[in-house]
Each structure stands twice: as structure tokens, then as C-alpha cells.
Amino acid sequence: MSDNFGQAYENLLSFIRDNSEIEIQESVTSIPEDVRTEFYLRFNAARATFIEHKFPDLLNRANELRQHYAEAEQSLFGCISWEESPEASRIQRFLRNVSDSMIRELYDPLFDLLKGKETIDGFEQAGAAKIASVWPNLFQGGYEKWVVLSLVKLLSPDRILRVDARTLKQGERAKSAAYAPWDDVPIPQESAAFYFTQPRNTILAAPDFIIQSAKINRFVGIRSEFADGLYKGLNPSQAREWLPLDSEILSLLGNGPTLVYLADDPQQIAMIADVTRFCRPDLILWCINTREMEKTRTLELLVRADDRIAPRIGSMGILTEPWAGLMPDSRIRFLEVGFDATQLQEIVRVLLAAESPIVNEQS
């Protein structure tokens, strides 16, 4: 146990001893309202001290990411703001307040310690394991959001459109694909407010936003954190190619790709999936945290996804740091970006050079 955490933890124990009305036992937790604020100040200080001294490198990296993300967000002030989502986003919370986001993971372990369910050593092991388990997804998810906002800036948006796919109403329940209802695909509308993370109970999967890009003179739809729809789209665009949304594609999409769509008309990319179909993207971006992601397995995933989904103009890996020994590939390219947004210009060049999708005449 570090001296710093030990001191913060002893401060917490001392407060509990001095306030006999506080009762924390194996099956009872009672913290009266008049001492609750002071209790949690000490409780949170103990958690924060543990992380500061156990994971200083992670905190430094997280705060660097948070700073770059905040700058990217500020650069789009007036173009994109985040509407309060029905569901809390762990990644958004992480980018807003790194320390607060990470200490949440120590809530149960520290109470287990106070209740005598765990020893100091056990708490340190359990706490370290909790932080280590959530850190890679939080960092990668935050990095993806920075990449997306930085790319939007480079695309020089004239307008940004929102697709208001509705969520399930109170009392409605999701049904199997065979019995799922039908609903019209919404019409994209100009907006400045968007969801940071799309609600999970949205009936049709839509882009996070659609950009009218002055840089490439087209519409660009972007979707991160993919989730399929719950209904069937009644009038999806016939200018796109639709794939059956089987378990393999769902599994691949669950590994965190950013889907990019090009269109001459925003309605063509207003729906990217319903409960049975998935719209083949033009480009897939994979944000890769090279410190935590195992190289061989990651490359295998990219190859499988590119082969199975076959984005029209290929896939691009966006690297937080260089990865030695990457072989050139005609379908999968890699960009050593870090936090240098100018390196994302290559994506803009690729989109600019791409031909328009061929209209699919089949119904």
C-alpha cells in the first residue's frame, strides 16, 4: 500500500470512527444525510489518490487525449454540440473528467474494503484489475471521437445534418427480425445538436451526422459505436448496396470501426442498418491504440472485416503510435497519426478521389 493511499484511507476511517451514526457492515450501508457530503469527499479522495499513484502514466495519457479532444470540439463550436442522450456515455464522461470517470471503477472495491470483505492487498489487486479492464476501451473510444471531430473539421462542413431515427416508445418492445414492424427512413435535417452516442433502442440505425463537405463537394455520413436497428426500414435507398445483417457482420462491427459513407444526396445514407440489413460503407476507419492492442490479432480483425464487409474504397488503420513492420496492402492502409490532425488529410484525399457509388437497381 502506498503511503499516499494509506493516508487518504486512514483519513476516511478516522471520519467514520468520529461519526458513530455511520454504519458500514457486510450487509448494511447507512450514511446519514448530514455527514454524507463529508464522507464522500474523503471516500473520493482515497479513490483518486489510489489512481494517481498506481496509474500515473495512464492519467497523463488520458489528460493528453482530453486536451486534444477539447481543442477539436472547440474548433467546431457552432457546428456541433452534444444533445443530452437518454443513456449516459462512459466515453463522453471519460473525456469530460478523466479522474471522475476512472474513480467510478473503484466504488465497489473500496466499499468491500470498508466492510471487511477485502484486505488492503485484495483491494489494490481488485482495483488495479478494474482500471486495467476498462482503460483500453475508454482510451480507444475517446481517441475515435477525436479522430471523427478532426476529420469533420478537415472536410470543411457547409452544413451538418441530423437523422432523427426515433427510439422505442414507452411500452414498445423489440421483436425478432421476422416479426419486426416497418417504419419510414427519416429525412436528414440541418442541425447543430447531435448525440455523442446513439441511443441503443433506436428503431433504425442512422449516421451520427451527415456532413455537406465543401472540401470534396459531397455528403459524408459518419457512424461510430455501431448498433443495429430494431425495426425494418420501409424505404431504404436503392443507390446503396445492402448486406444481410448476420451474426458475423454484427460481431465485426462490434469491434469499434468508424463507418464512412459518401453520397450525392443525404437521403441515400440516412439509414445504415435496420434489424435485417446493413448498408455497405465506402470506407472503414479503425482507430488503433497501439500500446494496448495486440498487433497480430488486430491485423487479423482488419483483414477479416475488410474481406467480409468489403468497404468500397477499403479500410484505414489510424495509429496512436508507429507500428513497425506493417506491410503495404492495396485494401488496408495505415496512417501514423497520434494527435497530429494534419495526418488525417490522407482520408480527405481518398474520399476526394473516390467515384460515386453505382446505383443499385434491384429492390
Backbone torsions as a table, in degrees:
resi	resn	phi	psi	omega
1	MET	NA	129.7	178.9
2	SER	-70.6	151.3	179.0
3	ASP	-60.0	-36.8	-177.1
4	ASN	-65.7	-47.7	178.4
5	PHE	-66.1	-40.6	179.4
6	GLY	-57.6	-41.0	179.8
7	GLN	-67.8	-43.5	179.5
8	ALA	-65.1	-37.4	-179.7
9	TYR	-70.9	-39.4	177.7
10	GLU	-65.1	-35.1	176.2
11	ASN	-62.2	-39.8	177.2
12	LEU	-65.5	-46.8	179.9
13	LEU	-62.3	-39.9	179.9
14	SER	-61.9	-40.8	178.2
15	PHE	-63.6	-40.7	178.9
16	ILE	-64.5	-42.4	179.4
17	ARG	-64.1	-36.2	-177.8
18	ASP	-77.2	-11.9	-178.8
19	ASN	-125.9	84.8	-171.9
20	SER	-64.0	-15.6	178.3
21	GLU	-72.0	-16.6	175.4
22	ILE	-75.4	128.5	180.0
23	GLU	-125.5	114.2	177.6
24	ILE	-129.3	105.4	179.5
25	GLN	-132.2	179.0	-173.8
26	GLU	-55.3	-40.3	-176.5
27	SER	-116.5	9.2	-177.5
28	VAL	-136.5	132.5	171.8
29	THR	-133.3	110.3	-178.7
30	SER	-133.2	112.1	179.8
31	ILE	-124.2	100.0	-176.1
32	PRO	-56.2	151.6	-173.5
33	GLU	-60.1	-35.3	-174.5
34	ASP	-71.0	-16.0	177.5
35	VAL	-117.1	1.3	-173.0
36	ARG	-63.6	-43.6	-178.4
37	THR	-60.8	-47.9	-179.5
38	GLU	-65.8	-37.4	178.3
39	PHE	-59.6	-49.5	-175.6
40	TYR	-72.7	-24.4	171.9
41	LEU	-59.8	-43.6	179.8
42	ARG	-75.3	-38.9	177.9
43	PHE	-60.7	-46.9	180.0
44	ASN	-68.5	-35.2	178.6
45	ALA	-63.7	-38.4	178.6
46	ALA	-65.3	-42.8	178.8
47	ARG	-64.5	-45.5	-178.6
48	ALA	-64.0	-40.2	179.6
49	THR	-64.0	-39.8	177.9
50	PHE	-58.8	-46.8	-178.1
51	ILE	-68.6	-41.8	-178.7
52	GLU	-58.7	-36.3	-175.6
53	HIS	-98.4	-15.1	177.5
54	LYS	-94.1	-31.7	-173.7
55	PHE	-133.1	54.7	-178.5
56	PRO	-64.1	-36.5	-179.6
57	ASP	-65.9	-41.3	179.1
58	LEU	-64.1	-41.3	178.7
59	LEU	-63.6	-39.9	178.1
60	ASN	-62.5	-44.9	179.7
61	ARG	-65.8	-41.5	-179.8
62	ALA	-63.4	-41.4	-179.4
63	ASN	-71.0	-32.1	173.7
64	GLU	-63.7	-45.8	177.5
65	LEU	-60.0	-46.3	-178.7
66	ARG	-59.3	-40.3	179.8
67	GLN	-65.1	-45.9	-179.7
68	HIS	-66.5	-38.4	178.0
69	TYR	-63.4	-45.0	-179.7
70	ALA	-59.8	-38.5	178.4
71	GLU	-66.4	-41.5	178.5
72	ALA	-64.8	-40.7	178.9
73	GLU	-64.1	-43.3	-179.7
74	GLN	-64.7	-34.0	-179.2
75	SER	-65.8	-18.6	179.2
76	LEU	-109.2	18.5	179.4
77	PHE	-57.7	130.5	-176.9
78	GLY	93.9	-19.4	177.7
79	CYS	-100.5	-43.8	-178.2
80	ILE	-133.1	125.2	168.4
81	SER	-131.5	159.1	-174.2
82	TRP	-100.2	123.9	175.0
83	GLU	-81.5	144.3	178.7
84	GLU	-60.9	123.8	-177.9
85	SER	-88.8	150.0	175.4
86	PRO	-60.3	-21.2	-178.6
87	GLU	-120.2	134.5	177.9
88	ALA	-66.8	137.1	178.0
89	SER	-101.5	119.2	179.5
90	ARG	-63.5	-34.9	-179.2
91	ILE	-69.7	-41.8	177.9
92	GLN	-63.7	-41.9	177.7
93	ARG	-60.7	-40.4	178.7
94	PHE	-61.4	-43.4	-178.1
95	LEU	-74.3	-23.8	178.5
96	ARG	-80.2	-41.9	-176.1
97	ASN	-150.4	96.6	-174.4
98	VAL	-59.8	-50.4	-175.5
99	SER	-62.6	-46.8	-179.6
100	ASP	-61.1	-39.6	179.9
101	SER	-64.0	-41.6	-175.7
102	MET	-77.5	-34.1	-178.9
103	ILE	-70.4	-19.8	175.8
104	ARG	-56.0	-32.8	-177.5
105	GLU	-69.0	-15.4	-177.0
106	LEU	-101.4	7.7	-177.6
107	TYR	-60.7	-57.2	-179.1
108	ASP	-66.4	-45.2	179.7
109	PRO	-58.5	-38.6	-178.8
110	LEU	-72.1	-36.9	175.1
111	PHE	-66.3	-35.9	176.1
112	ASP	-61.6	-37.5	177.4
113	LEU	-65.8	-45.6	180.0
114	LEU	-62.8	-32.5	-177.6
115	LYS	-85.4	-1.8	-179.8
116	GLY	80.0	8.5	177.1
117	LYS	-76.7	-16.2	-174.2
118	GLU	-140.6	148.0	174.0
119	THR	-86.8	169.8	175.8
120	ILE	-57.3	-48.0	179.1
121	ASP	-60.8	-41.8	179.6
122	GLY	-64.0	-39.9	177.2
123	PHE	-62.2	-45.5	-178.5
124	GLU	-61.9	-40.8	178.6
125	GLN	-67.8	-45.4	-179.8
126	ALA	-65.5	-42.3	179.6
127	GLY	-64.1	-44.0	179.2
128	ALA	-63.6	-38.2	179.9
129	ALA	-66.5	-39.4	179.0
130	LYS	-63.6	-45.5	180.0
131	ILE	-64.2	-44.2	-178.8
132	ALA	-63.3	-30.6	-176.9
133	SER	-76.9	-32.9	-176.8
134	VAL	-94.7	-22.2	-174.3
135	TRP	-57.0	-49.8	-175.7
136	PRO	-58.0	-42.7	-179.2
137	ASN	-69.2	-37.8	178.3
138	LEU	-64.7	-46.2	-178.1
139	PHE	-66.9	-46.4	-179.0
140	GLN	-63.3	-41.8	178.4
141	GLY	-63.3	-40.9	176.9
142	GLY	-65.9	-39.5	178.6
143	TYR	-64.2	-39.7	177.7
144	GLU	-59.9	-41.9	179.7
145	LYS	-65.0	-37.3	176.4
146	TRP	-63.7	-44.0	179.2
147	VAL	-59.8	-45.8	-177.5
148	VAL	-62.3	-48.2	-179.2
149	LEU	-66.0	-37.2	178.4
150	SER	-66.0	-37.7	177.8
151	LEU	-67.9	-41.3	177.4
152	VAL	-56.9	-44.2	179.3
153	LYS	-60.4	-43.0	-178.7
154	LEU	-67.4	-25.7	-179.4
155	LEU	-78.8	-4.0	178.4
156	SER	50.8	72.9	-176.0
157	PRO	-70.8	127.6	170.1
158	ASP	-80.5	-41.8	176.9
159	ARG	-142.7	155.3	173.1
160	ILE	-127.3	128.9	-173.3
161	LEU	-109.4	149.3	179.8
162	ARG	-118.0	140.7	175.6
163	VAL	-108.3	111.0	-176.5
164	ASP	-88.3	73.5	171.9
165	ALA	-74.1	125.6	-172.6
166	ARG	-75.4	159.9	175.7
167	THR	-96.6	165.3	177.3
168	LEU	-58.1	135.3	176.7
169	LYS	-77.1	162.2	178.5
170	GLN	-58.7	129.2	-179.4
171	GLY	94.2	-18.9	177.0
172	GLU	-76.8	147.1	178.3
173	ARG	-128.1	146.2	174.5
174	ALA	-68.4	144.0	178.7
175	LYS	-119.5	168.5	176.7
176	SER	-63.4	159.9	-177.0
177	ALA	-56.0	-37.9	-177.1
178	ALA	-64.2	-31.4	-175.9
179	TYR	-111.1	9.3	-179.1
180	ALA	-65.7	138.9	177.9
181	PRO	-69.0	170.6	176.5
182	TRP	-105.5	151.0	175.8
183	ASP	-152.2	149.9	180.0
184	ASP	-67.7	145.9	173.0
185	VAL	-75.1	125.6	-177.8
186	PRO	-64.5	159.2	177.4
187	ILE	-92.5	128.3	178.7
188	PRO	-60.8	137.5	-179.4
189	GLN	-127.9	143.1	178.5
190	GLU	-62.4	138.1	-178.0
191	SER	-157.1	165.9	171.4
192	ALA	-120.7	-0.4	-178.3
193	ALA	-117.3	130.3	-175.1
194	PHE	-140.7	161.2	174.0
195	TYR	-79.4	133.4	172.9
196	PHE	-64.4	-41.7	174.8
197	THR	-131.8	128.1	-179.1
198	GLN	-65.3	139.0	177.7
199	PRO	-58.7	142.5	-176.8
200	ARG	-70.3	-23.0	-177.0
201	ASN	-100.1	28.8	174.8
202	THR	-72.0	135.2	-172.5
203	ILE	-74.6	-27.5	175.5
204	LEU	-131.8	138.3	-179.3
205	ALA	-81.3	125.9	-177.8
206	ALA	-123.3	165.4	172.6
207	PRO	-63.6	155.7	171.9
208	ASP	-61.0	-39.5	173.2
209	PHE	-164.6	161.9	176.7
210	ILE	-120.8	124.9	-176.3
211	ILE	-101.3	131.8	166.4
212	GLN	-89.7	104.7	-169.6
213	SER	-92.2	120.7	173.7
214	ALA	-70.7	-26.1	-176.7
215	LYS	-68.8	-41.2	-176.8
216	ILE	-115.5	2.1	175.9
217	ASN	56.5	42.2	176.6
218	ARG	-148.0	173.6	171.7
219	PHE	-93.8	139.1	179.4
220	VAL	-126.4	120.5	175.5
221	GLY	-99.9	138.2	-178.8
222	ILE	-129.1	132.6	175.9
223	ARG	-134.9	125.5	173.2
224	SER	-112.8	170.4	177.8
225	GLU	46.5	60.8	-174.6
226	PHE	-60.6	140.6	167.6
227	ALA	-144.6	140.6	-177.7
228	ASP	-75.1	169.2	177.6
229	GLY	-84.3	174.6	-178.7
230	LEU	-113.5	-15.4	178.2
231	TYR	-115.7	176.8	172.8
232	LYS	-99.5	133.4	178.1
233	GLY	-74.1	129.3	-173.6
234	LEU	-79.2	-29.9	-175.1
235	ASN	-140.4	58.3	179.3
236	PRO	-66.8	154.1	-176.7
237	SER	-63.2	133.6	175.1
238	GLN	-86.7	3.1	174.8
239	ALA	-87.1	3.9	-178.5
240	ARG	-121.2	162.5	175.2
241	GLU	-100.0	131.1	-175.7
242	TRP	-112.5	132.4	179.6
243	LEU	-107.2	145.3	172.3
244	PRO	-61.1	132.9	-176.9
245	LEU	-87.2	79.9	-177.1
246	ASP	-90.2	177.7	-175.4
247	SER	-64.8	-32.3	-179.9
248	GLU	-67.7	-45.5	179.1
249	ILE	-65.1	-41.4	177.8
250	LEU	-60.0	-40.4	179.4
251	SER	-64.4	-43.7	179.9
252	LEU	-65.3	-41.9	-179.7
253	LEU	-69.0	-21.8	178.4
254	GLY	-77.0	-3.0	-179.3
255	ASN	-93.1	11.0	168.8
256	GLY	94.4	26.7	176.1
257	PRO	-74.3	155.2	170.1
258	THR	-102.5	122.0	-175.3
259	LEU	-94.9	132.9	-178.1
260	VAL	-123.4	131.0	-178.3
261	TYR	-124.5	137.4	174.9
262	LEU	-107.0	144.6	178.4
263	ALA	-159.2	154.0	172.6
264	ASP	-89.7	-17.6	179.3
265	ASP	-134.2	126.0	-175.5
266	PRO	-62.1	-26.2	-179.9
267	GLN	-64.6	-23.3	178.8
268	GLN	-65.0	-23.8	-177.4
269	ILE	-123.2	24.6	179.4
270	ALA	-70.9	-30.9	175.0
271	MET	-117.8	129.3	177.0
272	ILE	-110.9	-9.2	174.2
273	ALA	-169.0	149.8	165.7
274	ASP	-122.7	-152.0	-175.6
275	VAL	-77.7	-16.0	-176.8
276	THR	-123.1	-19.9	-171.5
277	ARG	-126.7	152.7	178.1
278	PHE	-132.3	132.7	-179.4
279	CYS	-82.3	120.6	179.7
280	ARG	-59.7	124.6	-179.0
281	PRO	-76.2	162.2	173.4
282	ASP	-81.0	-34.6	-177.0
283	LEU	-147.8	142.0	172.2
284	ILE	-115.2	130.4	173.8
285	LEU	-105.9	133.6	176.7
286	TRP	-117.3	110.4	177.1
287	CYS	-82.9	120.4	-169.2
288	ILE	-118.7	114.9	174.5
289	ASN	-82.3	95.2	-168.6
290	THR	-68.7	-17.1	178.2
291	ARG	-75.0	-36.1	-174.1
292	GLU	-104.0	-21.7	-175.3
293	MET	-90.1	129.6	-178.6
294	GLU	-72.0	128.8	-168.3
295	LYS	-63.0	-51.0	-175.1
296	THR	-61.5	-47.3	-178.9
297	ARG	-65.1	-38.0	179.6
298	THR	-65.1	-44.0	179.0
299	LEU	-64.2	-38.7	177.3
300	GLU	-62.2	-40.1	178.1
301	LEU	-62.7	-45.4	-179.4
302	LEU	-62.2	-40.4	179.6
303	VAL	-65.6	-44.9	179.7
304	ARG	-61.6	-44.8	-178.8
305	ALA	-66.2	-41.6	-179.9
306	ASP	-65.4	-36.2	179.4
307	ASP	-72.0	-42.8	-173.9
308	ARG	-80.2	-42.2	-178.5
309	ILE	-89.0	-32.2	177.4
310	ALA	50.8	61.8	175.5
311	PRO	-55.6	141.6	-166.2
312	ARG	-57.8	-38.5	-178.8
313	ILE	-115.4	19.1	171.0
314	GLY	100.6	-166.8	-177.5
315	SER	-127.9	153.4	178.1
316	MET	-135.7	129.2	175.1
317	GLY	-93.1	126.0	-179.3
318	ILE	-103.5	108.6	-170.0
319	LEU	-94.7	134.3	175.4
320	THR	-71.6	-30.0	178.0
321	GLU	-147.4	159.5	-178.6
322	PRO	-59.3	145.9	173.2
323	TRP	-119.3	116.5	-177.2
324	ALA	-71.3	149.9	170.4
325	GLY	79.6	16.6	177.8
326	LEU	-75.1	128.1	-178.4
327	MET	-89.5	142.6	177.3
328	PRO	-60.8	144.3	-179.3
329	ASP	-142.8	138.9	-177.8
330	SER	-70.9	-21.6	-176.9
331	ARG	-104.3	-32.6	-175.0
332	ILE	-120.0	118.7	179.1
333	ARG	-115.6	157.3	-177.8
334	PHE	-125.5	139.6	177.5
335	LEU	-119.7	124.5	175.0
336	GLU	-84.9	98.2	-170.0
337	VAL	-104.5	-46.0	-171.3
338	GLY	57.0	-123.3	174.9
339	PHE	-116.3	26.9	176.9
340	ASP	-96.3	95.3	-174.4
341	ALA	-62.3	-23.8	-179.6
342	THR	-63.7	-24.5	178.8
343	GLN	-68.0	-16.1	177.9
344	LEU	-79.9	-4.0	176.7
345	GLN	-58.6	-27.5	179.6
346	GLU	-61.9	-35.7	176.9
347	ILE	-63.2	-42.9	179.1
348	VAL	-61.6	-42.2	179.5
349	ARG	-63.4	-40.7	179.1
350	VAL	-64.1	-42.9	179.4
351	LEU	-67.3	-38.2	179.8
352	LEU	-64.3	-36.3	-177.6
353	ALA	-81.9	-14.3	-175.0
354	ALA	-72.0	141.7	174.2
355	GLU	-77.0	159.0	176.3
356	SER	-66.8	146.9	176.3
357	PRO	-58.2	145.4	177.2
358	ILE	-77.9	130.8	-178.5
359	VAL	-63.5	130.3	177.5
360	ASN	-89.2	114.6	-175.3
361	GLU	-81.9	-11.8	-177.5
362	GLN	-77.4	149.0	178.7
363	SER	-82.0	NA	NA
